[in-house]
Amino acid sequence: MKKNQKTRVGRILSSKMNKTVLVQVETRRQHPRFKRVVTYRKEFKAHDEKSACGVGDLVRIVETRPLSKEKRWRVAEILVKAEQVEVKPQEIE
């Protein structure tokens, strides 16, 4: 990782695309006028070469050269894997 690359930590919202994940990054800042803490959310499309990420995973993304029209980030590492809950058909009824 280069010294001047931007990094963000966020959660995976979608992994339905081929080698691409949608990552939501939350930042909490004080509002400049009202002085309240406000949560800002932004979504990034990131490149996931091995398609190892799943929905709910906490990942670190790194800024990179443009890979497609909207993809300018890549997944550097998976910090926390989300738990997958399996529901059997009998439990739904």
C-alpha positions as CSV (number, residue, x, y, z in Angstrom):
1,M,0.0,0.0,0.0
2,K,1.4,3.4,-1.0
3,K,1.8,6.2,1.4
4,N,-0.6,8.6,-0.3
5,Q,-3.5,6.1,-1.0
6,K,-6.8,6.8,0.7
7,T,-8.3,4.0,2.7
8,R,-11.8,3.5,4.1
9,V,-13.5,0.9,6.3
10,G,-17.0,-0.2,5.5
11,R,-19.6,-2.9,5.3
12,I,-20.6,-4.9,2.2
13,L,-24.1,-4.1,1.0
14,S,-24.1,-6.3,-2.1
15,S,-21.9,-8.9,-3.7
16,K,-24.1,-9.9,-6.6
17,M,-21.8,-8.4,-9.3
18,N,-18.9,-10.4,-10.8
19,K,-15.7,-9.4,-9.0
20,T,-17.4,-6.2,-7.7
21,V,-18.8,-5.4,-4.3
22,L,-20.8,-2.4,-3.0
23,V,-19.3,-1.0,0.2
24,Q,-21.1,1.5,2.5
25,V,-18.7,3.7,4.5
26,E,-20.1,5.6,7.5
27,T,-18.4,8.7,8.9
28,R,-19.6,10.6,12.0
29,R,-18.9,14.3,12.0
30,Q,-20.1,17.3,13.9
31,H,-22.5,19.5,11.8
32,P,-20.8,22.8,11.1
33,R,-23.9,25.0,12.1
34,F,-26.0,22.9,14.5
35,K,-23.1,21.2,16.3
36,R,-24.8,17.9,16.4
37,V,-23.1,14.6,15.5
38,V,-24.3,13.5,12.1
39,T,-23.7,10.2,10.4
40,Y,-22.8,10.5,6.7
41,R,-23.1,7.4,4.5
42,K,-21.4,6.9,1.1
43,E,-21.4,3.9,-1.2
44,F,-18.4,2.8,-3.2
45,K,-18.0,0.1,-5.8
46,A,-14.8,-1.9,-5.1
47,H,-12.9,-4.6,-6.9
48,D,-12.9,-8.0,-5.2
49,E,-10.6,-10.2,-7.3
50,K,-11.4,-13.5,-5.6
51,S,-15.1,-12.8,-4.9
52,A,-14.4,-13.7,-1.3
53,C,-16.6,-11.0,0.3
54,G,-20.1,-11.6,1.4
55,V,-22.9,-9.3,2.5
56,G,-22.3,-7.9,6.0
57,D,-18.5,-8.3,6.0
58,L,-16.4,-5.5,7.4
59,V,-13.7,-4.6,4.8
60,R,-10.9,-2.2,4.2
61,I,-10.9,-0.6,0.7
62,V,-8.0,1.2,-0.9
63,E,-8.1,3.9,-3.6
64,T,-6.7,2.7,-7.0
65,R,-6.6,3.7,-10.6
66,P,-9.9,3.6,-12.5
67,L,-10.9,0.0,-13.2
68,S,-14.2,0.7,-14.9
69,K,-16.7,3.5,-15.3
70,E,-17.6,3.6,-11.6
71,K,-14.9,1.4,-9.9
72,R,-12.0,3.3,-8.3
73,W,-11.5,1.2,-5.2
74,R,-10.3,-2.3,-4.4
75,V,-10.8,-4.5,-1.4
76,A,-7.5,-4.6,0.6
77,E,-8.6,-7.0,3.3
78,I,-11.6,-8.5,5.1
79,L,-11.5,-7.4,8.7
80,V,-14.6,-9.3,10.0
81,K,-16.6,-12.0,8.3
82,A,-20.4,-11.8,8.8
83,E,-22.2,-14.7,10.3
84,Q,-24.5,-16.6,7.8
85,V,-27.7,-17.7,9.4
86,E,-29.3,-20.7,7.7
87,V,-33.1,-21.1,7.9
88,K,-34.7,-24.4,7.1
89,P,-38.0,-24.5,5.3
90,Q,-39.8,-26.0,8.3
91,E,-38.8,-23.1,10.5
92,I,-40.4,-20.5,8.3
93,E,-44.0,-21.7,8.7
